[in-house]
Amino acid sequence: MPPTLTRLLGDAEARACVMRDEGVVRLISPADAAAATLVARDRRAGRYCRLVGDRYPAVPLDREAKFRAALAAVGYPLAPGA
């Protein structure tokens, strides 16, 4: 196999492993970054979300019900379907 083709295939294989699909999430939009940080660091709600940037908790759909319950327990209820 020519070296150029070998390099091309190696590069393609390496790039195929760079990105990973983490699944579908619900992106929550708090009033401000402080509220987002509070929720993400809370021992109950924080286990069900991951902060995207400094402002948006992202919640996997299979953890949404538990996140909503934890969020309500912290004092920040989120309306269903919101």
Secondary structure, DSSP 8 states (H G I E B T S, - for coil): --HHHHHHHHHHHHHHTT------EEE---SSHHHHHHHHHSTTTGGG-EEETTTEEEEEGGGHHHHHHHHHHHT----TT-
